[in-house]
Amino acid sequence: MSHPFRFLFLVLPVLLLALLTVWLPRVGDSARDPLVEQASEAVEAAPLTPEQRELDQAVSRIGGTFDGHVGIAVRDIEGGRTLHFNGLELFPQQSVSKLWVAMTALDEVDAGRLDLSEMVAIRTADLTVFHQPIRDIVRRDGSFSSDYAELIERAITESDNTANDRLLRRVGGAEAVQDFLDTHGLASIRFGIDERSKQSAIAGLEWRQSYAQGPAFFDARDRVDEAARREAFESYLADPIDGAPPVALVEALARLQRGELLSAGSTGLLLGTLARTKSGPQRLKAGAPEDWIVRHKTGTGQFFDGEQSGYNDIGLFTAPSGRSYAIAVMIARTREPTPVRMEMMQQVVRAVARYEAARAPVPASRPNAAID
């Protein structure tokens, strides 16, 4: 063989490898996270029981037939097994991220750096955007005075954006929340930023405090050039600043349930608060049997061009037997009507209830577990 051909045989494999490195899809940050890797290894390592296989098939069928980009994860907390559909991908959390702010605040309480009875005044300059019941009080009275315990209650049970952002400022901002997640082995969950900045960026805007008044935010959003609005919307979905893989979300819920993230007192307080959530009554919660305990947090994103981003619900579901399941259903984007989305979420919970019944029938004489 001539020298030039020998050179080609040596160089071509190197060139091919370089091209593949550039062209092949890159694995996201979440896939390199220990939590996600553990979930992947568990699926590959241990064979599924017949009951697990049936639940796994149900989750895949529900997710695969939904017209939209959805991620589903179910964790049998006592059994230590997670089943999922698209569960390793990053999905926008929206107000699900309020849960991490509350956890960070309670971690501050556990460390003695925050007293929940500490008073706080919320004024016009503190108002945010979208759902914020506190705004009506500020408009009427000029300010709202309360303590941080009530802000946690309002942020979780009512998904009040102003309560959440004021609590976020008190605990040290977005970096403090991300540090809490990273320190507790939940690094694949991105907190992102405060609601004002996040929602403005998704709309192609930069936050101005005047947007907190009346319809000012919506009017400003309507004036954004359509191409710029589309670019901002698509950029957020392509790499959500508050993205999280569903498998990591259910693991976080499982750790909360087991008391591994907060003190016993703070764990009980947060679980009790999640049980009083008012938002999304027809999402996951509506699929649970009446005698189950449900603790959950919803998240809802913006619409653009008939499509909604970030329609979510995650929660802990406890059967009368005392066994608990962490469930996350995250819709990145869809054009499906709201009732169809809610029905899909309910189907996931009903599949978990069937799994629970198949594992071991609940004794008729067993009393229901009490809410923390």
NORKAJO-V770560 format. One record per residue. RES is the residue in one small letter. OMEGA is omega as a letter, one per 20 degrees, with the letter a starting at -180 (* if undefined). NEAR is the number of other C-alpha atoms within 12 Angstrom. Layout:
# NORKAJO-V770560
RES_OMEGA_NEAR / RES_OMEGA_NEAR
This chain:
# NORKAJO-V770560
m_a_8 / s_a_8 / h_r_9 / p_a_10 / f_r_11 / r_r_11 / f_a_13 / l_r_15 / f_r_15 / l_a_13 / v_a_14 / l_r_14 / p_r_13 / v_r_14 / l_a_14 / l_r_16 / l_r_13 / a_r_13 / l_r_13 / l_r_13 / t_a_13 / v_a_11 / w_a_10 / l_r_11 / p_r_9 / r_r_12 / v_a_15 / g_r_21 / d_a_23 / s_a_32 / a_r_28 / r_a_19 / d_a_27 / p_r_24 / l_a_33 / v_r_39 / e_r_24 / q_r_24 / a_r_33 / s_a_27 / e_a_17 / a_r_21 / v_a_25 / e_a_14 / a_a_12 / a_r_17 / p_r_14 / l_r_19 / t_r_17 / p_r_13 / e_r_24 / q_r_30 / r_r_23 / e_r_21 / l_r_37 / d_r_32 / q_r_23 / a_r_30 / v_a_39 / s_r_27 / r_a_22 / i_a_33 / g_a_31 / g_a_20 / t_r_19 / f_a_31 / d_a_20 / g_r_25 / h_a_34 / v_r_42 / g_a_46 / i_r_51 / a_r_50 / v_r_50 / r_r_48 / d_a_36 / i_r_29 / e_a_21 / g_r_19 / g_a_24 / r_r_35 / t_r_43 / l_a_48 / h_r_44 / f_a_36 / n_a_32 / g_a_40 / l_a_38 / e_r_38 / l_r_39 / f_r_48 / p_a_48 / q_a_48 / q_a_45 / s_r_47 / v_a_49 / s_r_46 / k_r_47 / l_a_45 / w_r_49 / v_r_47 / a_r_50 / m_r_45 / t_r_42 / a_a_43 / l_r_39 / d_r_35 / e_r_28 / v_a_27 / d_a_20 / a_r_15 / g_a_12 / r_r_16 / l_r_22 / d_a_21 / l_r_28 / s_r_15 / e_a_18 / m_r_19 / v_r_23 / a_r_27 / i_a_32 / r_a_26 / t_a_27 / a_a_24 / d_a_35 / l_a_39 / t_a_38 / v_r_38 / f_a_30 / h_a_29 / q_a_33 / p_r_25 / i_a_38 / r_a_29 / d_r_22 / i_r_20 / v_r_25 / r_a_21 / r_a_13 / d_a_15 / g_r_18 / s_r_20 / f_r_28 / s_a_22 / s_r_25 / d_a_23 / y_r_34 / a_r_29 / e_r_29 / l_r_42 / i_r_44 / e_a_35 / r_a_34 / a_a_45 / i_a_43 / t_a_37 / e_a_34 / s_a_41 / d_a_36 / n_r_42 / t_r_41 / a_a_44 / n_a_49 / d_r_41 / r_r_43 / l_r_47 / l_r_39 / r_a_27 / r_a_32 / v_r_33 / g_r_23 / g_a_25 / a_a_33 / e_r_22 / a_r_28 / v_r_39 / q_r_30 / d_r_26 / f_a_32 / l_a_33 / d_a_23 / t_a_17 / h_r_26 / g_a_23 / l_a_34 / a_a_31 / s_r_38 / i_r_45 / r_r_39 / f_a_41 / g_a_37 / i_r_34 / d_a_36 / e_a_46 / r_a_35 / s_a_26 / k_a_35 / q_r_40 / s_a_33 / a_r_32 / i_a_39 / a_a_37 / g_a_31 / l_r_28 / e_a_20 / w_r_25 / r_a_22 / q_r_20 / s_r_21 / y_a_27 / a_a_35 / q_r_24 / g_a_21 / p_a_14 / a_a_20 / f_a_28 / f_r_23 / d_r_16 / a_r_23 / r_r_30 / d_a_19 / r_r_16 / v_r_24 / d_a_15 / e_r_16 / a_r_15 / a_r_20 / r_r_26 / r_r_25 / e_a_20 / a_a_29 / f_a_37 / e_r_27 / s_r_19 / y_a_33 / l_a_34 / a_a_23 / d_a_24 / p_a_35 / i_r_32 / d_a_39 / g_r_39 / a_r_52 / p_a_46 / p_a_49 / v_r_48 / a_r_48 / l_a_55 / v_r_45 / e_r_45 / a_r_44 / l_r_42 / a_r_38 / r_r_31 / l_a_37 / q_a_37 / r_r_24 / g_a_20 / e_a_20 / l_a_33 / l_r_32 / s_r_23 / a_a_20 / g_a_18 / s_r_31 / t_r_30 / g_r_25 / l_a_32 / l_r_42 / l_r_41 / g_r_25 / t_r_32 / l_r_42 / a_a_30 / r_a_28 / t_a_35 / k_a_24 / s_r_31 / g_a_36 / p_a_26 / q_r_26 / r_a_40 / l_a_44 / k_a_43 / a_r_28 / g_a_29 / a_r_35 / p_a_24 / e_a_16 / d_r_24 / w_r_32 / i_a_34 / v_r_41 / r_a_44 / h_r_47 / k_a_48 / t_r_43 / g_a_43 / t_a_35 / g_a_37 / q_r_37 / f_r_26 / f_r_28 / d_r_18 / g_a_13 / e_r_25 / q_r_30 / s_r_39 / g_r_42 / y_a_44 / n_r_46 / d_r_53 / i_a_54 / g_r_47 / l_a_45 / f_a_46 / t_r_39 / a_r_39 / p_r_29 / s_a_27 / g_r_26 / r_a_32 / s_r_36 / y_r_46 / a_a_48 / i_r_54 / a_r_54 / v_a_53 / m_r_55 / i_a_50 / a_r_46 / r_r_36 / t_r_28 / r_a_24 / e_r_25 / p_a_18 / t_r_20 / p_r_17 / v_r_22 / r_a_37 / m_r_29 / e_r_27 / m_r_41 / m_r_43 / q_r_32 / q_r_34 / v_a_48 / v_r_44 / r_r_30 / a_r_34 / v_r_44 / a_r_38 / r_r_24 / y_r_31 / e_a_34 / a_a_20 / a_a_18 / r_a_21 / a_r_16 / p_a_17 / v_r_21 / p_a_13 / a_a_10 / s_a_9 / r_r_13 / p_r_14 / n_r_19 / a_a_18 / a_r_18 / i_r_24 / d_*_21
